[in-house]
Amino acid sequence: MFKLSTHSFDVVIAGAGTAGLTASYLLASKGLDVALIDRRRKDDIGDKICGDAIAAHHFNSTGLPKPSDGVVRAYVEGIKIYPRDMRYSLAVSTTDGGYVVDRHGWGQELLSYALEKGVTLFSNTIIQDLIVEDGYAKGVKVFNRDSSERFDILGKVTVDATGYSSILIRKAPESWGIEKEIIDRDIINAYREVVKLNKRFEDIDYVHLHFISEYAPTGYVWLFPWDRDGYMLNIGNGVMPHRDIPKPHILMERYIYEVLPDLLKDRVVIKKGTWNIPNRRPRHIFVGNGFAAVGDSAIMIDPATAEGIGYGLYGAYLLSKHVLQAVEAGDYSQDMLWRYQYEYMTSPYGLRQARLDVFRHLMQAYSDKDYEFVIKHGILTGNDVSKARDEDDIINMFDKALRVFKSVLYGKVSIVKDLDYTLKMMKVVKSLYLNYPENREGIEEWSKKVDMIFSTLRNRFKPYIPNGLVDRTKKAIQRVG
């Protein structure tokens, strides 16, 4: 064990999740001396509760190594989205497809890459505090559970990659301007099981999202293939924390027995667990003097699907570039590291994340009947959903007129009006993010504009929670026993 009061690293990274592992690997590959700290034992790194799905285009856009075949549980073509009635669906395919990975195996693979490049790992080590001197992060105070030692790990740049808990962000000086708390509407409480089936799940070429508010209000139930034969699944649900919404694992138990009993009731649970996800646009500021955040700590995620692995990879890719520049220049100021912040916010990832956060508010307000109408009658198509990620004009005038006609015919004009309003606000938000301040000056005014837009969205699109859900769930669980 190093006595780090006399030894410093170039970069100290807290958290060995996907973003932390990737950042450490990339920075060490550039010749920097990197410390990686994680509370888990070395052999447990990567063993995280997650949906495990990641689109292949994230690797293509960053040049990062793809998961090896040995850690890929399933290869998929895209996403299928269902309303309550699963006879209807829309498919969102991608040219590159994607993977469902064994997170533990992939995490160990990423760790091996990092260690091969010379990263120093401090496993089974608890972070106790952020060291700040003269307004600059200087490293972290830690406690190692193997040796029962307390010591400091020092670095020129300290990175928070601790995920939802964002341990270091919460200890950051107020002078950096980093927002530390997020509201409940922007959080997902999620539950997941990896299960073995007695019957084969037929459609293993897609990951499946079921928008059904009785079992996942404000979110969805997912069914992801977890082997290449269709006899294992990664299943779960995610919901907003709210007094009128039961815990996700209880709702998932109802779903299993009430929606897909023939497939799931006799399942064998291999592993299960719950976790929280920050699900919104990025933090307005996630850098400070000698400090940066990445992944869930910075809130890098697709708000429409809650897929965060790829966004964290891209964040780590940008972080490594700008931290290297800071080390080479000997300048670790917030102004210098702002370049990383600016590039992410104005990149296709940052723009997409902000736009889809607008779309998420509409999605959370839809009832089961709304989803069914939209999907059954083609008010939104798979092509629309795919284009909405990056394009402003996703529906041409002829299609729009046809969809308005359908909404009038079925008495659903408000749905088309809300969709039109949402698409317009997505354009407004994109414009704001394209004009993200190039330095700290101007961030307060910019933040006020963004906050005002999302406050308006929250007021217009109230979360849809079925009446009486808590009571029905209690009765259902009593029946199941």
C-alpha positions as CSV (number, residue, x, y, z in Angstrom):
1,M,0.0,0.0,0.0
2,F,1.4,3.4,-1.0
3,K,1.9,6.1,1.6
4,L,0.5,8.8,-0.6
5,S,1.4,11.7,1.5
6,T,4.7,11.5,-0.3
7,H,3.4,10.2,-3.7
8,S,1.2,12.1,-6.1
9,F,-0.6,11.0,-9.3
10,D,-1.4,13.1,-12.3
11,V,-5.1,12.1,-12.1
12,V,-7.2,10.5,-9.3
13,I,-10.4,8.8,-10.4
14,A,-13.0,8.0,-7.9
15,G,-15.2,5.1,-9.0
16,A,-14.5,2.1,-11.2
17,G,-17.7,1.9,-13.2
18,T,-17.8,2.0,-16.9
19,A,-16.9,5.8,-17.2
20,G,-14.2,5.6,-14.5
21,L,-12.6,2.5,-16.0
22,T,-12.7,4.0,-19.5
23,A,-11.3,7.3,-18.4
24,S,-8.4,5.6,-16.4
25,Y,-7.6,3.4,-19.4
26,L,-7.5,6.3,-21.8
27,L,-5.5,8.6,-19.6
28,A,-2.9,6.0,-18.7
29,S,-2.7,5.2,-22.5
30,K,-1.6,8.8,-23.0
31,G,1.2,8.3,-20.5
32,L,-0.4,9.9,-17.4
33,D,0.1,8.4,-13.9
34,V,-3.5,7.4,-12.8
35,A,-5.0,6.3,-9.5
36,L,-8.3,4.5,-9.7
37,I,-10.3,4.1,-6.4
38,D,-13.3,1.8,-5.8
39,R,-15.2,0.6,-2.8
40,R,-15.5,-2.9,-4.2
41,R,-12.9,-5.6,-4.1
42,K,-10.9,-6.1,-7.3
43,D,-12.7,-9.2,-8.4
44,D,-16.1,-7.6,-7.8
45,I,-15.5,-4.5,-10.0
46,G,-18.0,-4.3,-12.8
47,D,-20.7,-6.3,-10.9
48,K,-23.4,-3.6,-11.1
49,I,-27.1,-3.8,-11.2
50,C,-28.1,-2.4,-14.7
51,G,-30.1,-3.0,-17.8
52,D,-26.8,-4.0,-19.4
53,A,-27.7,-2.7,-22.9
54,I,-25.5,-0.5,-25.0
55,A,-25.7,0.7,-28.7
56,A,-22.7,-0.1,-30.9
57,H,-22.5,3.4,-32.3
58,H,-21.0,4.7,-29.1
59,F,-17.9,2.6,-29.8
60,N,-17.8,3.8,-33.4
61,S,-18.0,7.4,-32.4
62,T,-15.2,7.2,-29.8
63,G,-12.9,4.5,-31.3
64,L,-13.0,2.7,-27.9
65,P,-12.6,-1.1,-27.9
66,K,-15.9,-2.9,-28.2
67,P,-16.9,-5.6,-25.7
68,S,-15.3,-8.9,-26.6
69,D,-17.5,-11.7,-27.7
70,G,-17.0,-13.5,-24.4
71,V,-18.7,-10.8,-22.4
72,V,-21.6,-10.1,-24.9
73,R,-24.7,-12.0,-23.7
74,A,-26.7,-11.0,-26.8
75,Y,-26.4,-9.0,-30.0
76,V,-29.5,-6.9,-30.8
77,E,-30.7,-4.9,-33.8
78,G,-32.5,-2.2,-31.9
79,I,-35.5,-1.4,-29.6
80,K,-39.1,-2.4,-29.7
81,I,-41.6,-0.1,-27.8
82,Y,-45.0,-1.4,-26.7
83,P,-48.1,0.3,-25.2
84,R,-50.2,-1.6,-22.7
85,D,-51.6,-3.9,-25.4
86,M,-48.5,-5.7,-26.7
87,R,-50.1,-6.5,-30.0
88,Y,-49.0,-3.1,-31.1
89,S,-45.4,-1.9,-31.2
90,L,-42.9,0.3,-33.0
91,A,-39.4,-0.8,-33.8
92,V,-36.4,1.5,-33.6
93,S,-33.5,-0.1,-35.4
94,T,-29.9,1.2,-35.7
95,T,-27.5,0.6,-38.5
96,D,-24.9,-0.7,-36.0
97,G,-27.1,-2.6,-33.6
98,G,-26.1,-3.1,-30.1
99,Y,-25.1,-5.4,-27.2
100,V,-26.4,-6.7,-24.0
101,V,-23.3,-7.4,-21.9
102,D,-22.4,-9.2,-18.8
103,R,-21.6,-6.1,-16.8
104,H,-19.3,-8.0,-14.4
105,G,-17.4,-9.7,-17.1
106,W,-17.1,-6.5,-19.2
107,G,-16.1,-4.5,-16.1
108,Q,-13.3,-7.0,-15.4
109,E,-12.3,-6.7,-19.1
110,L,-12.1,-2.9,-18.9
111,L,-10.2,-3.2,-15.6
112,S,-7.6,-5.5,-17.3
113,Y,-7.1,-2.9,-20.1
114,A,-6.6,-0.2,-17.5
115,L,-4.1,-2.2,-15.4
116,E,-2.2,-3.2,-18.5
117,K,-1.6,0.5,-19.2
118,G,-0.2,1.1,-15.7
119,V,-3.2,2.3,-13.7
120,T,-2.8,2.0,-10.0
121,L,-5.9,0.4,-8.4
122,F,-7.0,1.0,-4.8
123,S,-9.8,-1.5,-4.4
124,N,-11.9,-2.1,-1.2
125,T,-11.2,1.6,-0.5
126,I,-13.8,4.1,0.8
127,I,-13.6,7.7,-0.1
128,Q,-14.1,9.9,3.0
129,D,-13.5,13.4,1.7
130,L,-12.4,15.7,-1.1
131,I,-9.2,17.5,-0.4
132,V,-9.5,21.2,-1.3
133,E,-6.7,23.8,-0.9
134,D,-7.0,27.4,-2.1
135,G,-10.1,26.5,-4.0
136,Y,-8.5,23.6,-5.9
137,A,-9.2,19.9,-5.6
138,K,-5.9,18.2,-4.6
139,G,-7.1,14.6,-4.2
140,V,-9.1,12.5,-1.7
141,K,-9.0,11.2,1.8
142,V,-9.6,7.4,1.9
143,F,-9.9,4.4,4.2
144,N,-8.7,1.0,3.0
145,R,-10.7,-1.8,4.5
146,D,-8.0,-4.4,3.8
147,S,-5.3,-2.6,5.8
148,S,-7.6,-0.4,8.0
149,E,-5.3,2.5,7.0
150,R,-6.5,6.1,6.4
151,F,-4.4,8.1,3.9
152,D,-4.5,10.7,1.2
153,I,-4.4,10.0,-2.5
154,L,-3.2,13.2,-4.2
155,G,-3.6,14.3,-7.8
156,K,-3.4,17.3,-10.2
157,V,-6.9,16.5,-11.3
158,T,-9.5,14.7,-9.3
159,V,-12.4,13.0,-11.2
160,D,-15.8,12.0,-9.7
161,A,-17.0,8.9,-11.4
162,T,-18.9,7.6,-8.4
163,G,-22.3,7.4,-10.3
164,Y,-25.6,8.5,-8.8
165,S,-24.1,9.0,-5.4
166,S,-21.7,11.7,-6.8
167,I,-19.8,11.6,-3.6
168,L,-17.2,14.2,-4.5
169,I,-19.7,16.6,-6.2
170,R,-21.6,16.7,-2.9
171,K,-18.4,17.8,-1.2
172,A,-17.3,20.4,-3.8
173,P,-16.9,24.0,-2.8
174,E,-19.9,26.2,-3.5
175,S,-17.6,28.6,-5.4
176,W,-17.4,26.2,-8.3
177,G,-21.2,26.6,-8.9
178,I,-21.9,22.9,-9.3
179,E,-25.6,22.0,-8.6
180,K,-25.6,19.2,-6.1
181,E,-29.2,18.1,-5.8
182,I,-31.7,17.0,-8.4
183,I,-35.4,16.8,-8.0
184,D,-37.4,13.5,-7.7
185,R,-38.9,14.0,-11.2
186,D,-35.4,13.6,-12.5
187,I,-34.6,10.3,-10.7
188,I,-35.5,6.7,-11.5
189,N,-35.9,4.1,-8.9
190,A,-35.1,0.9,-10.7
191,Y,-35.4,-2.9,-10.1
192,R,-33.7,-5.6,-12.1
193,E,-33.6,-9.4,-12.2
194,V,-31.5,-11.7,-14.4
195,V,-33.7,-14.8,-14.8
196,K,-33.6,-18.3,-16.4
197,L,-36.8,-19.3,-18.2
198,N,-38.5,-22.6,-18.7
199,K,-40.0,-21.3,-22.0
200,R,-38.0,-19.7,-24.8
201,F,-38.4,-15.9,-25.3
202,E,-38.8,-15.7,-29.0
203,D,-37.8,-12.2,-30.1
204,I,-34.2,-12.0,-29.0
205,D,-33.1,-9.6,-31.8
206,Y,-34.4,-6.6,-29.9
207,V,-34.5,-5.1,-26.4
208,H,-38.1,-4.5,-25.4
209,L,-39.6,-1.6,-23.6
210,H,-43.2,-1.9,-22.3
211,F,-44.9,1.4,-21.4
212,I,-47.6,0.2,-19.0
213,S,-48.4,2.6,-16.1
214,E,-50.0,0.1,-13.8
215,Y,-46.5,-1.5,-13.3
216,A,-44.1,1.3,-14.2
217,P,-45.8,4.7,-13.9
218,T,-43.5,7.5,-15.4
219,G,-41.2,4.8,-16.7
220,Y,-41.4,1.4,-18.4
221,V,-40.8,-2.4,-17.9
222,W,-37.9,-3.8,-19.9
223,L,-37.3,-7.3,-21.2
224,F,-33.8,-7.8,-22.6
225,P,-32.3,-11.0,-23.9
226,W,-29.5,-12.2,-21.7
227,D,-28.3,-15.2,-23.8
228,R,-28.2,-16.1,-27.4
229,D,-30.8,-18.9,-27.1
230,G,-33.7,-17.0,-25.6
231,Y,-33.8,-18.8,-22.2
232,M,-32.4,-16.0,-20.1
233,L,-33.6,-12.5,-19.7
234,N,-32.7,-9.2,-18.0
235,I,-36.0,-7.9,-16.7
236,G,-36.9,-4.9,-14.6
237,N,-38.7,-1.6,-14.3
238,G,-38.1,2.0,-13.4
239,V,-40.3,4.6,-11.7
240,M,-40.1,8.1,-10.4
241,P,-39.9,8.2,-6.5
242,H,-43.4,9.3,-5.4
243,R,-45.6,8.6,-2.5
244,D,-48.4,7.3,-4.8
245,I,-46.0,4.9,-6.6
246,P,-45.2,1.6,-4.9
247,K,-41.6,0.3,-4.9
248,P,-40.5,-1.0,-8.3
249,H,-39.8,-4.5,-7.1
250,I,-43.4,-4.8,-5.8
251,L,-44.8,-3.5,-9.1
252,M,-42.5,-5.9,-11.0
253,E,-43.8,-8.9,-9.1
254,R,-47.4,-7.9,-10.1
255,Y,-46.3,-7.5,-13.7
256,I,-44.8,-11.0,-13.7
257,Y,-48.0,-12.6,-12.4
258,E,-50.6,-10.4,-14.2
259,V,-49.0,-9.6,-17.6
260,L,-46.6,-12.4,-18.6
261,P,-47.3,-15.3,-16.2
262,D,-46.8,-18.0,-18.8
263,L,-43.3,-16.7,-19.5
264,L,-42.1,-15.4,-16.2
265,K,-43.9,-16.9,-13.2
266,D,-41.7,-20.1,-13.1
267,R,-38.5,-18.2,-13.7
268,V,-35.3,-18.9,-11.7
269,V,-33.8,-15.7,-10.4
270,I,-30.0,-15.7,-10.9
271,K,-29.5,-12.2,-9.4
272,K,-31.5,-9.2,-8.5
273,G,-31.3,-5.7,-7.0
274,T,-32.4,-2.1,-7.0
275,W,-30.5,1.1,-7.8
276,N,-31.1,4.8,-8.5
277,I,-30.5,6.6,-11.8
278,P,-30.2,10.4,-12.4
279,N,-32.3,10.9,-15.6
280,R,-32.3,14.3,-17.2
281,R,-30.1,16.8,-19.0
282,P,-26.5,17.1,-17.8
283,R,-25.5,19.1,-14.8
284,H,-25.1,22.7,-15.9
285,I,-21.6,22.7,-14.4
286,F,-19.6,19.5,-13.7
287,V,-16.0,20.9,-13.5
288,G,-14.1,22.9,-10.9
289,N,-10.6,23.9,-10.1
290,G,-8.6,20.6,-10.4
291,F,-11.9,18.7,-10.7
292,A,-14.2,17.1,-13.2
293,A,-17.1,14.6,-13.1
294,V,-18.1,12.0,-15.7
295,G,-20.8,9.5,-16.3
296,D,-23.8,9.5,-13.9
297,S,-22.0,11.9,-11.6
298,A,-22.1,14.5,-14.3
299,I,-25.6,13.1,-15.4
300,M,-24.7,11.8,-18.8
301,I,-27.6,9.7,-20.0
302,D,-30.3,9.3,-22.7
303,P,-33.4,10.6,-20.8
304,A,-35.8,8.9,-23.1
305,T,-34.5,5.4,-22.5
306,A,-32.2,5.9,-19.4
307,E,-29.3,4.3,-21.3
308,G,-26.3,5.8,-19.7
309,I,-23.4,3.4,-20.5
310,G,-22.7,4.9,-24.0
311,Y,-23.0,8.5,-22.8
312,G,-20.5,7.8,-20.0
313,L,-18.1,6.3,-22.5
314,Y,-18.3,9.4,-24.6
315,G,-17.9,11.6,-21.6
316,A,-14.8,9.6,-20.6
317,Y,-13.4,10.0,-24.1
318,L,-13.7,13.8,-24.0
319,L,-12.5,13.9,-20.4
320,S,-9.3,12.1,-21.2
321,K,-8.6,14.6,-24.1
322,H,-9.0,17.7,-22.0
323,V,-7.4,16.4,-18.8
324,L,-4.3,15.6,-20.9
325,Q,-4.3,19.1,-22.3
326,A,-4.6,20.5,-18.7
327,V,-1.7,18.4,-17.5
328,E,0.5,19.3,-20.5
329,A,-0.3,23.0,-19.9
330,G,0.1,22.8,-16.1
331,D,-3.2,24.5,-15.8
332,Y,-5.9,22.7,-13.8
333,S,-8.2,25.7,-13.3
334,Q,-12.0,25.6,-13.9
335,D,-11.5,27.8,-16.9
336,M,-9.1,25.2,-18.4
337,L,-11.3,22.2,-17.6
338,W,-14.4,24.1,-18.9
339,R,-13.3,23.1,-22.4
340,Y,-14.3,19.6,-21.5
341,Q,-17.6,20.8,-20.2
342,Y,-18.2,23.0,-23.2
343,E,-17.4,20.3,-25.7
344,Y,-19.7,17.8,-24.1
345,M,-22.6,20.2,-23.8
346,T,-22.4,21.3,-27.5
347,S,-21.6,17.8,-28.8
348,P,-24.2,15.6,-30.5
349,Y,-24.4,13.8,-27.1
350,G,-25.1,16.9,-25.1
351,L,-27.6,18.3,-27.6
352,R,-29.4,14.9,-27.8
353,Q,-29.5,14.6,-24.1
354,A,-31.1,18.0,-23.7
355,R,-33.6,17.5,-26.5
356,L,-34.6,14.1,-25.2
357,D,-35.1,15.5,-21.7
358,V,-37.8,17.7,-23.2
359,F,-39.4,14.6,-24.8
360,R,-39.1,12.7,-21.5
361,H,-41.5,15.1,-19.8
362,L,-44.2,14.4,-22.5
363,M,-43.6,10.6,-22.1
364,Q,-44.0,10.8,-18.3
365,A,-47.4,12.5,-18.8
366,Y,-48.8,9.9,-21.2
367,S,-51.4,7.5,-19.9
368,D,-51.8,3.9,-21.2
369,K,-54.5,5.0,-23.5
370,D,-52.3,7.8,-24.9
371,Y,-49.4,5.4,-25.6
372,E,-51.8,2.9,-27.2
373,F,-53.3,5.6,-29.5
374,V,-49.9,7.0,-30.5
375,I,-48.4,3.6,-31.4
376,K,-51.5,1.9,-32.8
377,H,-52.4,4.7,-35.1
378,G,-48.9,5.7,-36.1
379,I,-49.0,9.2,-34.5
380,L,-45.3,8.4,-33.8
381,T,-43.4,5.8,-35.8
382,G,-40.1,4.1,-35.1
383,N,-38.5,6.3,-37.8
384,D,-39.9,9.4,-35.9
385,V,-38.4,8.2,-32.6
386,S,-35.0,7.5,-34.3
387,K,-34.9,10.9,-36.0
388,A,-36.1,12.8,-32.8
389,R,-32.7,12.1,-31.2
390,D,-30.9,14.5,-33.5
391,E,-33.2,16.1,-36.1
392,D,-35.5,19.1,-35.7
393,D,-38.1,18.4,-38.3
394,I,-39.0,14.7,-37.8
395,I,-42.5,14.8,-39.4
396,N,-43.2,16.3,-42.8
397,M,-46.2,18.4,-43.5
398,F,-48.2,15.6,-45.3
399,D,-47.6,13.1,-42.4
400,K,-48.5,15.8,-39.9
401,A,-51.8,16.6,-41.6
402,L,-52.6,12.9,-41.7
403,R,-51.9,12.5,-38.0
404,V,-53.9,15.5,-37.1
405,F,-56.8,14.1,-39.0
406,K,-56.5,10.8,-37.1
407,S,-56.4,12.6,-33.8
408,V,-59.6,14.6,-34.7
409,L,-61.3,11.4,-35.8
410,Y,-60.6,9.7,-32.5
411,G,-61.0,12.7,-30.3
412,K,-57.3,12.9,-29.4
413,V,-56.4,16.4,-30.6
414,S,-54.6,17.3,-27.4
415,I,-52.1,14.5,-28.1
416,V,-51.0,16.0,-31.4
417,K,-51.0,19.5,-29.9
418,D,-48.7,18.3,-27.0
419,L,-46.4,16.6,-29.5
420,D,-46.2,19.7,-31.6
421,Y,-45.4,21.8,-28.6
422,T,-42.8,19.3,-27.4
423,L,-41.0,19.3,-30.8
424,K,-40.9,23.1,-30.8
425,M,-39.4,23.1,-27.3
426,M,-36.8,20.6,-28.4
427,K,-35.7,23.1,-31.0
428,V,-35.5,25.9,-28.4
429,V,-33.5,23.8,-26.0
430,K,-31.1,22.7,-28.8
431,S,-30.5,26.3,-29.6
432,L,-29.7,27.1,-26.0
433,Y,-27.2,24.2,-25.7
434,L,-25.5,25.2,-29.0
435,N,-24.9,28.6,-27.2
436,Y,-23.6,27.1,-24.0
437,P,-21.2,29.6,-22.5
438,E,-17.5,29.1,-23.5
439,N,-16.5,30.0,-20.0
440,R,-18.0,30.5,-16.5
441,E,-19.1,34.0,-17.4
442,G,-22.7,33.9,-18.6
443,I,-23.6,30.6,-17.0
444,E,-26.0,32.0,-14.5
445,E,-28.1,33.7,-17.2
446,W,-27.9,30.6,-19.4
447,S,-29.0,28.4,-16.5
448,K,-32.0,30.6,-15.7
449,K,-33.2,30.2,-19.2
450,V,-32.9,26.4,-19.2
451,D,-34.4,26.1,-15.7
452,M,-37.4,28.2,-16.8
453,I,-38.1,26.0,-19.8
454,F,-38.0,22.8,-17.8
455,S,-40.1,24.4,-15.0
456,T,-42.7,25.2,-17.7
457,L,-42.5,21.6,-19.0
458,R,-43.0,20.2,-15.5
459,N,-46.1,22.3,-15.0
460,R,-47.6,21.5,-18.4
461,F,-46.8,17.7,-18.4
462,K,-47.7,16.4,-15.0
463,P,-46.6,12.8,-14.3
464,Y,-49.4,10.3,-15.0
465,I,-49.9,8.0,-12.0
466,P,-53.0,5.7,-12.1
467,N,-55.5,6.5,-9.4
468,G,-55.6,3.9,-6.6
469,L,-52.4,2.2,-7.6
470,V,-51.1,1.8,-4.1
471,D,-54.3,0.1,-2.9
472,R,-54.5,-2.2,-5.9
473,T,-50.9,-3.2,-5.5
474,K,-51.4,-4.1,-1.8
475,K,-54.4,-6.3,-2.6
476,A,-52.6,-7.9,-5.5
477,I,-49.6,-8.8,-3.4
478,Q,-51.8,-10.2,-0.7
479,R,-53.4,-12.5,-3.3
480,V,-50.1,-13.7,-4.5
481,G,-49.0,-14.3,-0.9
